[in-house]
Amino acid sequence: MSENKIEYYGKGYLVLLLPISFLIIFLVATWRIWLALIFLGLAISIWQRYQWQKWCLEVNPMFNQLIRENEGKITPMDLAIKGNFSGETAKRYLDTKVAEFAGSVVNSKEGGKVYYFITAGTLGSIFDSSEPVKELPHPKNTKDNKMMESLLAPPPSQPQQVEPETETPPQTHQEEVKQPLEQQLIFGSLIQSELAKRLNVYSSTVYKRRDDPNFSEWSRSKDPDGIAWSFSPRTKEFFPLEEQNT
């Protein structure tokens, strides 16, 4: 039973292998012919394309003339009559021009096709046929409008006068200024802030003038008791000249 199955499957494989082997033998024997046929087909295709392009160059002047005469509109019948060739050839030519110039194809009521191409002349005719935009009349200025404009107008800006800032000395209490010199000179001298209060000036002013040669005269003019003061760089304190002289 097993031998019959093996024999059956062997015959089946032979049935499949025989056609394949014959096909391989046929291709090996005739591959030159097939290669020649392929090259021949390519050559014929290239030749036909060349002939078509050459023919299109001859038809282009007629196509351009019809487009100018019909304002961008043309049918295969017009082109076929003008060039004296078949309608199928005219359709093929117009289809290539639609793809080239981005034209449009519209089916007419009679069942034919109308090809439209946009040119400068067609655009000009479209713009000429369109209605111009009407300008709206300008509103007349009445008295009410003028009154409203005057009310809504912002008031004229006046330049602000900037008053110059003047440095005013700090106002000290009269009680502190009129204190006796003996009460202020508890330690025999005054520091910078204490002398500034006594002279009724800023502490920075005393700091700027303490090293001047005429500091004593300047301090005498500011002191309420007319006392001249001197600065000691060693102790950073101020001493009255009358105390030093005594």
Phi, psi and omega in degrees: 000320180291325179293324178294321179295318180297319179294325180292313179294326178295320177294324179296317178295324179294324179297324179280323184286328183297312179296322180295318180294319177297322179294319179296318179296322181293318180292321179296323183282332186242019184295331178294322180294316179296320178296321178294322178295322179296314179296324179294319178296319178296320180295319179296320180296317179295320180295319178295320178295320178296317179296323179293316179296321178295320179292323179296323178296328178285330183274340184305317178300320177294320179297315180296322179295316179294324179295318179293319182290322184263011177058050175085005182244135182207150177238158177301329179295317179300315182291322180294320179291319182293320183263351179061052174220178189288161179290325178297320177294321178295319178296317179298318180296315181293327177296321177293324179289326176297317178291330183282318185253011179057047177278187181224151181241129181236132177280125180279169180293332180283355179101353179271180180247139177242128182259129181245133177231132182274125176235174179295325179294319179293323177295320179296320179293325178295317180291324179291325182283340180286148181284136178291152179285126180283133179278136179285138179293142179286136179293140180282143179280111178263177180294324179295320179296318179296322179294319179295321179296321179291327179286322182279345181292139180290149179294147180295136182282131179262136179294131180276131179275120181267119180282133179295136180278127179248140180281115180255135180291153180296138180277116179259158179290141180297333181293321180291324181289322185272010176294146178297151182295330180295324179288327179285325182269062179292318180260011177087358180205171178237146173275177188296316181294324179292319178293325178296321176294321181293320181276355179060047177225175176286152177295327178293329178294319177296322180295323181288327187261357188292333180264002179288148178296328182263027180296324181294318179293320180294317179293327178296322180289336181266338185287136181294333179260005179072030181265136176271147184235151178231154183253136178255110179296336183287313182263351182060036180232168183243134183238142175287141183292329179296322179293320180293323182291324180285000000 
